[in-house]
């Protein structure tokens, strides 16, 4: 997919659902330079709530390098804050750039939201046995 200069801001929608302390952020539309800041802000706002974990579910049609950068930064920030962080990317538009950039070696990349939520929950229990399953 290519973009012309006059097309303006790409569509981006982010819906957040709390799964007992693990927040799932379903991201749809496109992530590019025109709206990467919006996605970054949304993730940062959720991190400020100090959840057990955050799962970013990428259901995007276009995923530019801006998106790669924001996921790498969010992963690092989450790690520093002791927040679990995972990404679900099953569509070619999102998974291929992650693999090509080598971020599949850095991020917890999962095939489904339930698997990602469970992985973060198990990791948090291992780190803090006082938390409920």
C-alpha positions, 0 to 999 in steps of 0.5 A: 500500500502506498500513500500520497502526500495529500492523503492526511492522517491515516485511520487508527483505532485503539480499543482497550479491554482489561482482562483481570489486570492484563490490558489488551489494546486492540489496534486497527487501521494503519500505523505510520508517521501520521498517527504513531504519536497517537498510538505511543500516547495510548500505550504510555497512558495505559502503562501509567496505570501500572497494569500487570501486563499489556498486550498490543494486538495488531490488527492493522492493514499497514505497519510502518517503521514508526510502529516498530520503534514505538513497540520497541520503546514500549517494551523497554519502558514496560520492562523498566517498570516491571510491567509485562509486555507482549504483542499479537501479530498474526496478519502479514501486514504486522508480523512481517515487519516485526520479523524483518526488523528482528523484533520477534527476537526482542518482543514476546510475540504471540499467535493469539490474545488468550495465549499472550494474556496467559503468558503475561499472567504466568510471568507475573505470578512467577515474579510475584507469587502474591498475585492471584491467577 
